[in-house]
Amino acid sequence: MVGVVVEQRPQMIARAASGDAHAFAALIEPLLNPAYRLAAVMLADRSAAEDCVQEASIKAWRKLGQLRGDASSLRSWFLSIVANECRMVRRQRWWAVAKVAEVLPLPGGRDHFSETSSDLKTALLRLSPDERLPLVLYFYLDLPLDEVARTLGLSPAAAKSRIYRTARKLRSDLTLEEVF
Amino acid sequence: MTREDFRRELGDAVDSISGSPDPALPERVRAALVHAPEQRGPVWIGALAAAVIAVIIVGVLLVGNPLNRGPLVPGLVVHPTPTICFPTCPGPLPTPTPAPSVFPFVCESGPTTLTNQAAQPVEQIDAVRTGKRPGADRITIEFKGTTAGTTVGIIPQANAKFVTDGSGATVSLTGRYGLLIRITGADNHTAFSGSTDLKTPNFPEIREAREVGDFEGVVQWGVGLTLPACYQATIISNPTRLVIDIRWPPTD
């Protein structure tokens, strides 16, 4: 698991906003690992995920003026840019869809998955990239619910509903109490 | 299954999919950010170029728009500017033939056939207009160039119903009487881009003019009238146009 703790760094944000690329690079450096994990799961392509994070970083810097709030806002803001970049990459590169399809053979038409992580990986990849996104944010990156909601651009209630609904697609026997 | 079990399994799956990022990723991102301002250049240049091109296109359209035949502002006089031509300047542009005056009104009430005597190829219709002149309503059918061998038939009707050429459907135009204009050897779809149904409810005589045929080189326009047609028709040049005046109803 990757726990990301980002300190509040108003001075660094101010320097970055004034055009200091090194300051911005230092600001987002703790976020690159979770951003990469998010992109890799959404794209199912490690190389494309690194490209995506790089491109998203540049876009984030150019949009820095739109950032509102503290460092926790920075994390959800940056991850939402990464997620959008992943969506754009998938739209532009149709082959990525085919590539994902190749790693998703359905074993014997089974409807239910075994309890092994290998099957969970297959099940995860069977979800759409936008369905994988809340699971990675909540269960893997350990983002609090309100931050997941901000990243997804949803209300906390809607984000909670989406997380639960998607988790049930992986494990149909999960209860609400087990998820939250 | 507990939440922690699910979290652990999902974490294993994510790790399996993503692996670890390249240790050089932060440095790669930093380098990209440092060079990012240079990457903005083409975007700004592209935007600037697009703006310049847009200004040029708008200018060309305003100055050279062939549809903009009249002055932009009523009363505006445009003085000719010196022209440099290579190798030589062409002769002066032909002077447009003025539209005929309405009076003396030579009234036709039966069918008429007008044949253009000029030995030039058939042109396309590029505009149809209606207008009011003192004492008469006018319908003008303008051709893209000069016409050649084009035959125009004008047939008054005791009703405003017309059979559309091609489909055979009957359409009823506004008005109690009609005038069918049939132009053989022309088309109304290549150069024409205007409305094919001109409604003129405030005109004394012409109430509606509608295309009722554009099929196999025969163009037909139906005209709905208030009273039986008393019209006069002429073909004039520069640009070539068929002008049909339909006299207003008597006021007494």
Interface residues (C-beta under 8 A of the other chain):
Chain A: M1 G19 A21 H22 F24 A25 I28 E29 L32 N33 Y36 R37 A40 V41 A44 R46 A49 E50 V53 Q54 S57 I58 W61 R62 E115 S117 S118 L120 K121 L124 L125 L135 V136 F139 Y140 A167 L170 R171 D173 L174 E178 V179 F180
Chain B: M1 T2 R3 F6 R7 E9 L10 G11 D12 A13 V14 S16 I17 S18 G19 P21 D22 L25 P26 R28 V29 R30 A32 L33 V34 A36 P37 Q39 R40
